[in-house]
């Protein structure tokens, strides 16, 4: 959060006008600050780019104090892969259970038992993956947080 020094006693440039436009015709505009660069508005702040917007930092907070009061963002591909694996197993178990006969013969009991084992194994694997917050495939970002 911006916490400027007042009154400021060193050299400074102040531009004040109804509108300020900076335009680079053939290259770029660079803003550097040893301590910080702040962009603020009473209305909105717009950042537009035709190709992409890059934000690189050790910690990215989307909202004030998000790292302390918020949640890490989810890595989408890792979550999708985990959910697909879980749903594939559930689908397989549903297919197996739909083959159980109403008479309860020995073959049907084996199908029920094997399906139960498959569901238990899958759930134990998911609990292990979700509990291992330091593992290489963990799905939560370690540097981007939001509230």
C-alpha positions, 0 to 999 in steps of 0.5 A: 500500500502506498505510504508516501513521505509528507512533507517530501524534502528531496527533488521531485517533479509534479505534473498537474493538469486536467489530463496527462497523456504519455505516448511512445510512437515506436517503442515503450514507456518505462516507469521505475521506482526504487521503493515502489511504483503506485497507480491509483484512481478514485474511479477505475484503473484499466490495463489493456494489452493485445497480446498478454499481461505479465505480472511477476513477483514473489507474492501476488495479492489480489486484494489487500492483505490477501496473503494473510486473510485470503486463499491461494488461487487454484492451479486449474490444469492440476485440479482438472486432472485430479477431478477427471481421475476421480470422475473416471473412477466413479464412472468405472465403479458405476458401470461395474455396479450396474452389472450386479444381478438382482438375485445376488449371485456370487459373481455379483458379490465379487463385483460389489467387493471389487468396486468397493475396493476401487472406490476406497483406493481412489478416495485414499489416493485423493485424500493423499494428494490433497493432504500433501501440500508440499508435493510436486503436483499440489494444485494451490499457487504458492505465490498468488492469493486472493480474498 
